[in-house]
Amino acid sequence: MPIRIRCPHCGSQTNISDELVGATALCGNCLQPIVITSEPIHFEPASIATGSTKQVHDSNTHAGDFLPDLVIRDEPLRQSRRPRIMTCLVMSVLVFAMLACLLPMIDSHPYPPAAARKQHCSNNLRQIALALHNYNDFYGELPPPYVADENGKPMHSWRVLILPFLEHRGLYQKYNFDEPWNGPNNIQLALERPYVDSYTCPSADRTGSAGWTNYMFVVGENAMFENGKATRFAEVTDGLSNTIMVVEVANSSTHWMEPRDLDFAMMGLVINGTSNGDCISSEHSSGAHVALGDGSVRILKNELHPKAVRKLIDRRDGEVVYEIDDW
């Protein structure tokens, strides 16, 4: 037969079997020990209204067992969840703090923005060198530095000629070879495509530079390219791996469609010298990129002696820069 008991500590009430009279149990609300007696109590709706109750009618329960589920109330359940919520909040704050500390490390290693741009620039030159080799395979010779009209005036740049080999066939087909590079149709094309990523170093400042290229030939007597002539690889007697084919130039003031390059006889031979735009130069602090005749890309250090630079440009002087430290 069930009897009604009340916790003397918190006043919580519940029904329990009279077989447990005389036993000691724990109050489910305040967890204080209760001695179960048969003394009747008055029913107090107000006490029950503050929370839900659970009746215990288990005939297999014996005297002396603790009854942690005598009274189960909503309020204590909500309170029991609070430590877990606080723990989750604290852990979240710690995780965000750790991420904030790690972000600068992620940004600086292993490829910080400057290093990534430098690598991209190197890849541009590698793709240009590959396009030149593919052009040579197709036509049996390298492209001339420019295509001239009947009067010898430069009309079209080698950078336009190799567009199909750089996966820019659509741009090549829009170009009009019946007019100069800056004719009405081609100027419109220049406005539509002021930049070709393959011809622009990602470190270059494009503000106000109007489609300037950062990659040029060195043109002149005994260089890999001579004015108005198409070179064959067999003519590079110093060896393709010892002769410069394409160079990086900062602030070239030359549109990528313009048939103009570095003049071997007039250019400065100091890497990143004061004559930016007329020497091998870059936006990279340590030196400037060059693509060799074999398609490899190297960095020429700022400290490289001008005589070594001249040797690297000359394709048949019989003088080779062997020492890797000289580059």
PyMOL commands that set and color helices and strands:
alter all, ss='L'
color gray80, all
select helices_A, chain A and resi 18-20+45-49+74-108+113-139+158-161+163-166+169-174+184-192+197-199+233-235+240-242+306-313+324-326
alter helices_A, ss='H'
color red, helices_A
select strands_A, chain A and resi 2-6+13-17+24-26+33-35+146-148+154-157+215-216+218-219+244-248+262-263+287-292+297-301
alter strands_A, ss='S'
color yellow, strands_A
deselect
rebuild
show_as cartoon
